Amino acid sequence: MQADRYTRLVSWLKVVFPLMALALLSTLFLLSRVIDPEAVIPFADKEIQDRLKGQQVTGPFYTGTTADGDKIAFAAQSLTTSKTERGVNRARNVDVEIDLAGGSQITLDAAEGFFNLAQDNVDLEGDVIVTTSTGYRIESDLLSARMTGLNLKSPGPVDATGPIGTLNAGSMTLTSEAEGGPAQLVFTNGVKLVYTPKGDE
């Protein structure tokens, strides 16, 4: 009697299991027809188009050494290729550190930077701040620089503070005339200096 029950149970399961499997497959096919493929894309259409138009690198970092032995470290929040100008890269929130061979250090901070490797040039724009280890802090709206050597130029007005006091000028140049020589900071075009003696507060 028990053997007959076992036989009937096995026969019944042989029918039920295939039917359950068929029901599950049918459910999967029905659900797949309801799902909108475009609704599960994790990127917005505008973001995809923007990435296709301009290649983007997040958190780029670069270090190198110039022919004069100065060490340069560059970092930014993002770097994108220009959509209109060939060979130009645009960086946001730029930080540059320059360790001069003579021992001094210069840091540059800017909201944006436009790099042209072919012309060995970078234009820093938007609240550009230059800080030197010799005690100078210089603010400008635009700063142009070479990428393979020490040659910084501000074609427009600059505001500076330093060991000698506060200074305003129509333009500024920071360069090294001799290879491996000391950096020279030169202010021109209507220089106004408010001298602060070292003993004064």
C-alpha positions as CSV (number, residue, x, y, z in Angstrom):
1,M,0.0,0.0,0.0
2,Q,2.8,2.4,0.9
3,A,4.6,1.5,-2.3
4,D,1.5,2.4,-4.3
5,R,1.3,5.8,-2.5
6,Y,5.0,6.5,-3.3
7,T,4.5,5.6,-6.9
8,R,1.4,7.8,-7.3
9,L,3.3,10.7,-5.6
10,V,6.3,10.4,-7.9
11,S,4.0,10.3,-10.9
12,W,2.1,13.4,-9.7
13,L,5.3,15.3,-9.1
14,K,6.5,14.5,-12.6
15,V,3.5,16.3,-13.9
16,V,3.4,19.2,-11.4
17,F,7.1,20.3,-11.6
18,P,7.1,20.8,-15.4
19,L,3.9,22.8,-15.1
20,M,5.4,25.0,-12.4
21,A,8.5,25.5,-14.5
22,L,6.4,26.5,-17.4
23,A,4.4,28.9,-15.3
24,L,7.6,30.6,-14.1
25,L,9.0,31.0,-17.6
26,S,5.7,32.5,-18.8
27,T,5.8,35.0,-15.9
28,L,9.3,36.1,-16.8
29,F,8.4,36.6,-20.4
30,L,5.3,38.6,-19.4
31,L,7.3,40.8,-17.0
32,S,10.0,41.5,-19.7
33,R,7.4,42.9,-22.0
34,V,6.2,45.4,-19.4
35,I,9.7,46.8,-18.5
36,D,10.8,49.8,-20.5
37,P,14.5,49.4,-21.4
38,E,15.0,53.1,-21.5
39,A,13.7,53.5,-18.0
40,V,16.5,51.5,-16.4
41,I,19.4,53.4,-18.0
42,P,21.4,54.9,-15.1
43,F,22.5,58.0,-17.1
44,A,20.4,60.9,-18.2
45,D,20.3,61.5,-22.0
46,K,21.9,64.9,-21.6
47,E,24.8,63.4,-19.6
48,I,25.4,60.8,-22.3
49,Q,25.5,63.4,-25.0
50,D,27.9,65.6,-23.1
51,R,30.3,62.7,-22.5
52,L,30.2,61.8,-26.2
53,K,30.9,65.4,-27.3
54,G,33.8,66.0,-25.0
55,Q,36.0,63.3,-23.4
56,Q,36.2,63.8,-19.6
57,V,38.7,62.7,-17.0
58,T,37.8,63.1,-13.3
59,G,40.5,63.9,-10.8
60,P,43.5,64.1,-13.2
61,F,47.0,64.3,-11.6
62,Y,50.3,64.9,-13.3
63,T,53.9,65.4,-12.2
64,G,57.0,66.3,-14.2
65,T,60.3,68.0,-14.2
66,T,61.3,70.9,-16.5
67,A,64.6,71.2,-18.3
68,D,65.8,73.5,-15.5
69,G,65.2,70.9,-12.9
70,D,62.0,72.5,-11.5
71,K,59.3,70.0,-10.4
72,I,55.7,70.6,-11.3
73,A,52.6,68.8,-9.9
74,F,49.3,69.5,-11.5
75,A,45.8,68.4,-10.1
76,A,42.3,69.4,-11.0
77,Q,38.7,68.4,-10.3
78,S,38.1,67.4,-13.9
79,L,39.6,67.7,-17.4
80,T,37.7,67.8,-20.7
81,T,38.7,68.2,-24.3
82,S,37.6,71.3,-26.1
83,K,34.6,70.9,-28.4
84,T,35.8,73.7,-30.7
85,E,39.5,74.0,-30.4
86,R,41.8,71.2,-31.4
87,G,44.5,70.2,-28.9
88,V,43.0,72.3,-26.0
89,N,42.0,70.8,-22.7
90,R,39.8,72.6,-20.1
91,A,40.4,71.9,-16.4
92,R,38.2,72.9,-13.4
93,N,39.5,73.8,-10.0
94,V,43.2,73.8,-10.9
95,D,46.0,73.3,-8.3
96,V,49.6,73.6,-9.3
97,E,52.7,73.2,-7.2
98,I,56.1,74.2,-8.5
99,D,59.2,73.2,-6.6
100,L,62.1,75.3,-8.0
101,A,65.5,73.8,-8.3
102,G,66.8,76.7,-6.1
103,G,64.7,75.6,-3.2
104,S,61.7,78.0,-3.4
105,Q,58.1,76.8,-4.0
106,I,55.2,78.4,-5.9
107,T,51.6,77.3,-5.8
108,L,48.9,78.3,-8.3
109,D,45.1,78.0,-7.7
110,A,42.5,78.9,-10.3
111,A,38.8,78.2,-11.1
112,E,39.7,77.1,-14.7
113,G,42.7,76.3,-16.8
114,F,43.0,75.9,-20.6
115,F,46.0,73.7,-21.6
116,N,47.5,73.8,-25.1
117,L,50.2,71.1,-25.3
118,A,51.2,72.0,-28.8
119,Q,51.9,75.6,-27.9
120,D,53.4,74.8,-24.5
121,N,50.9,77.1,-22.9
122,V,48.3,77.2,-20.1
123,D,45.9,80.0,-19.4
124,L,44.5,80.1,-15.8
125,E,41.3,82.1,-15.3
126,G,38.9,83.0,-12.5
127,D,40.2,84.1,-9.1
128,V,43.8,83.0,-9.8
129,I,46.0,83.0,-6.7
130,V,49.8,82.7,-6.7
131,T,51.5,82.0,-3.4
132,T,55.3,81.8,-3.0
133,S,57.4,80.4,-0.2
134,T,59.1,83.8,0.0
135,G,55.9,85.3,1.5
136,Y,54.1,86.7,-1.5
137,R,50.4,86.2,-2.3
138,I,49.2,87.5,-5.7
139,E,45.7,87.7,-7.0
140,S,44.8,88.0,-10.7
141,D,41.9,87.3,-13.1
142,L,44.2,85.8,-15.8
143,L,47.6,84.2,-15.7
144,S,49.5,82.7,-18.7
145,A,52.3,80.2,-18.2
146,R,54.6,77.9,-20.0
147,M,54.3,74.2,-19.2
148,T,58.0,73.3,-19.7
149,G,59.6,76.1,-17.8
150,L,59.2,78.9,-15.3
151,N,57.5,81.7,-17.1
152,L,54.3,83.2,-15.5
153,K,52.7,86.3,-16.9
154,S,49.6,88.3,-15.8
155,P,48.7,90.6,-18.6
156,G,46.1,92.4,-16.5
157,P,45.9,94.0,-13.0
158,V,47.3,92.2,-10.0
159,D,46.9,92.7,-6.2
160,A,49.7,91.4,-4.1
161,T,50.8,91.2,-0.5
162,G,54.3,90.4,0.7
163,P,57.2,91.1,3.1
164,I,57.4,94.7,1.9
165,G,53.7,95.5,2.1
166,T,50.8,95.6,-0.3
167,L,51.2,96.2,-4.0
168,N,49.0,96.9,-7.0
169,A,50.2,96.7,-10.6
170,G,48.9,96.6,-14.2
171,S,50.8,93.4,-15.0
172,M,53.3,90.9,-13.5
173,T,56.0,88.5,-14.6
174,L,57.5,85.6,-12.7
175,T,60.4,84.0,-14.5
176,S,64.0,82.8,-14.3
177,E,66.4,84.6,-16.7
178,A,69.3,82.2,-16.3
179,E,68.9,78.4,-16.5
180,G,68.6,77.1,-13.0
181,G,68.8,80.6,-11.7
182,P,66.6,82.2,-9.0
183,A,63.0,83.2,-9.8
184,Q,62.5,86.9,-10.4
185,L,59.1,88.6,-9.6
186,V,58.6,91.8,-11.7
187,F,55.6,94.2,-11.4
188,T,55.0,96.7,-14.2
189,N,52.4,99.2,-15.6
190,G,51.5,101.6,-12.9
191,V,52.9,100.0,-9.8
192,K,51.5,101.3,-6.5
193,L,53.3,100.1,-3.3
194,V,52.2,100.7,0.3
195,Y,55.4,99.9,2.2
196,T,55.0,98.2,5.6
197,P,58.2,98.3,7.8
198,K,58.9,94.9,9.4
199,G,58.6,96.4,12.9
200,D,55.1,97.7,12.3
201,E,51.9,95.6,13.0
